Amino acid sequence: MAFDAKLGTQSVIDKQIINGTHPAIVLPLDMKADNGSINVGQMVAKDSNGDIVAYDNDIEEDLGDGDAAVERFTGILASYPVAPGSVSVSDGTQELVDDGEGNLVGDGDGYVNYKTGAISVKFAAPPASLAEVVATYANKPEGVLVQTVDTTKETVGRVIVHGTVVAANILVAAVAAAAADFARMEPQVYAI
């Protein structure tokens, strides 16, 4: 009797993520379900429910539209916790930036709560009528994924939460991570 069957295939990606300079602490963390596939080496963050999602360094959210009368805009940034020092708010002509302590400074003042995503901005002058007031920020990275995870099938991923990683192999949205991204992981994870 003969059988001709294909049971499955497996691909192995040989990509060194952990740098042995400092011992790594790798934890199994809950992944956000049905969030697609997140690749090995991807920087990851926790969402507002505490589930692991891909880290994003360029999130944009609309805080409202100007009417030439109102100076203050408030809201809750959806992808909290927010990375300290990553927030900027603009109406196209005026801009406020995050000082890393939760204060928004520049053409007015305001604050952002990194843990809850609460944000309040008061521009120096009311934004022009129909001018979009947009907040740009990054979610706070928790570490680096050491395995590819298909969140439609898997609920847990292994994440380096402390130690050193190989900088050349770390990703943000399928591209190489930048120095600012690495700095947001410190002091827990260092890229070498």
TAGIWO-V576422 format. One record per backbone hydrogen bond with DSSP energy under -0.5 kcal/mol. CO is the residue of the C=O (numbers start at 1). NH is the residue of the N-H. Records with the same first field share a line. If there is no record, write none. Layout:
CO = NH / NH
This chain:
5 = 7
11 = 13
12 = 14
13 = 15
17 = 166
18 = 20
19 = 22 / 164
22 = 164
24 = 26
25 = 161 / 162
27 = 29 / 159
29 = 157
30 = 52
32 = 35
36 = 151
37 = 39
38 = 149
39 = 42
41 = 171
42 = 145
43 = 55
44 = 142 / 143
45 = 53
47 = 50
51 = 47
52 = 32
53 = 45
56 = 139
59 = 137
61 = 135
64 = 133
66 = 130
70 = 127
71 = 123
73 = 121
75 = 119
78 = 80
81 = 140
83 = 86
87 = 98
88 = 136
89 = 96
90 = 134
94 = 91 / 92
95 = 107
96 = 89
97 = 105
102 = 112
103 = 99 / 105
104 = 110
105 = 97
106 = 108
107 = 124
108 = 106
109 = 122
110 = 104
111 = 120
112 = 114
113 = 117
114 = 81 / 82
117 = 77
118 = 113
119 = 75
120 = 111
121 = 73
122 = 109
127 = 68
128 = 131
131 = 66
132 = 134
133 = 63 / 64
134 = 90
135 = 61
136 = 88
137 = 59
138 = 83
139 = 141
140 = 46
143 = 44
144 = 160
145 = 41
149 = 38 / 151
150 = 153 / 154
151 = 34
155 = 31
157 = 29 / 159
158 = 146
159 = 27 / 161
160 = 144
162 = 25
163 = 190
164 = 19
165 = 167 / 192
166 = 169
167 = 170
170 = 177
171 = 43
172 = 175
175 = 172
178 = 182
179 = 183
180 = 184
181 = 185
182 = 185 / 186
185 = 188 / 189
188 = 163
190 = 165 / 192
